[in-house]
Amino acid sequence: MAKIKTNVSGTRSIEVTELHLSTIEQYQLLRDLIDSNGYIDETVLEKLRLNIRALLESEGGSDKSLLDLCLDVVYHPNMKALGLQNLLQLYIDWQKQQVTSNGVSTD
């Protein structure tokens, strides 16, 4: 389990589990989320929320891990653009760790 900071002062955070990260990977939720300008702002967070909402509606809300990701992370009251940026960095680091632990070279 890891904590991501959701504000600049670091007084607010969200706990992210391995299951949350694997759910992000399973649904490829962060793929093509950020526009070409590279900035993560509230509109990017809203885009993620809409994408997840569409997934839940198409599946009838049957995937518990996706629902948990929504409740625990994406729709958490403290989640803001900085939190999403930190979640993205945590996810990238987690993916690199997964590749390394599987014995695959990243070079």
C-alpha positions as CSV (number, residue, x, y, z in Angstrom):
1,M,0.0,0.0,0.0
2,A,1.2,3.5,-0.8
3,K,0.0,7.0,0.0
4,I,-0.3,9.7,-2.6
5,K,-0.3,13.4,-1.7
6,T,-3.4,15.2,-2.9
7,N,-2.4,18.8,-2.0
8,V,0.8,20.8,-2.2
9,S,1.3,21.0,1.6
10,G,1.0,17.2,1.9
11,T,-1.7,17.4,4.6
12,R,-4.1,15.3,2.6
13,S,-3.5,12.0,1.0
14,I,-5.1,8.9,-0.4
15,E,-4.1,5.3,0.2
16,V,-3.6,3.3,-3.0
17,T,-3.3,-0.5,-2.9
18,E,-1.8,-3.0,-5.3
19,L,-5.3,-4.0,-6.3
20,H,-6.1,-0.4,-7.3
21,L,-3.0,-0.3,-9.4
22,S,-3.7,-3.6,-11.1
23,T,-7.3,-2.5,-11.8
24,I,-5.9,0.7,-13.5
25,E,-3.7,-1.6,-15.6
26,Q,-6.5,-4.1,-16.4
27,Y,-8.8,-1.3,-17.7
28,Q,-5.9,0.8,-19.1
29,L,-7.5,3.8,-17.4
30,L,-4.5,6.1,-17.7
31,R,-3.8,5.4,-21.4
32,D,-4.3,8.4,-23.6
33,L,-5.8,10.4,-20.7
34,I,-3.5,13.3,-20.8
35,D,-3.7,15.8,-23.7
36,S,-0.7,16.7,-25.9
37,N,0.1,19.7,-23.6
38,G,1.1,17.2,-20.9
39,Y,-0.7,19.1,-18.1
40,I,-2.8,17.3,-15.6
41,D,-5.6,19.5,-14.4
42,E,-9.2,19.1,-13.1
43,T,-10.5,18.5,-16.7
44,V,-8.2,15.5,-17.0
45,L,-9.5,14.2,-13.6
46,E,-13.1,14.7,-14.9
47,K,-12.2,12.8,-18.1
48,L,-11.0,9.9,-16.0
49,R,-14.2,9.9,-13.9
50,L,-16.4,10.0,-17.0
51,N,-14.4,7.1,-18.6
52,I,-14.8,5.0,-15.4
53,R,-18.5,5.9,-15.2
54,A,-19.0,4.7,-18.8
55,L,-17.2,1.4,-18.0
56,L,-19.4,0.9,-14.9
57,E,-22.6,1.6,-16.8
58,S,-21.6,-0.8,-19.6
59,E,-20.8,-3.6,-17.2
60,G,-23.7,-2.9,-14.9
61,G,-21.4,-2.1,-12.0
62,S,-20.4,-5.8,-11.6
63,D,-16.6,-5.4,-11.2
64,K,-15.9,-5.0,-7.5
65,S,-12.3,-3.9,-8.1
66,L,-13.4,-1.1,-10.4
67,L,-16.0,0.0,-7.8
68,D,-13.4,-0.1,-5.1
69,L,-11.0,2.0,-7.2
70,C,-13.8,4.6,-7.7
71,L,-14.8,4.8,-4.0
72,D,-11.3,4.6,-2.5
73,V,-9.3,6.7,-5.0
74,V,-10.9,8.4,-8.0
75,Y,-14.0,9.8,-6.4
76,H,-12.3,10.3,-3.0
77,P,-13.1,13.7,-1.6
78,N,-9.4,14.6,-1.5
79,M,-8.7,13.7,-5.1
80,K,-7.6,16.7,-7.1
81,A,-5.4,17.2,-10.1
82,L,-2.2,16.9,-8.0
83,G,-3.5,13.6,-6.6
84,L,-4.0,12.3,-10.1
85,Q,-0.5,13.4,-11.1
86,N,0.9,11.6,-8.1
87,L,-1.3,8.5,-8.9
88,L,0.1,8.5,-12.4
89,Q,3.7,8.6,-11.1
90,L,2.9,5.9,-8.6
91,Y,1.4,3.7,-11.4
92,I,4.5,4.3,-13.6
93,D,6.8,3.3,-10.8
94,W,4.7,0.3,-10.0
95,Q,4.8,-0.9,-13.6
96,K,8.6,-0.6,-13.7
97,Q,8.7,-2.6,-10.5
98,Q,6.5,-5.3,-12.1
99,V,8.7,-5.5,-15.2
100,T,11.8,-5.7,-13.0
101,S,10.4,-8.4,-10.7
102,N,9.4,-10.5,-13.7
103,G,13.0,-10.5,-14.9
104,V,12.4,-8.5,-18.1
105,S,14.9,-5.8,-18.9
106,T,13.6,-2.3,-19.5
107,D,16.6,-1.3,-21.7
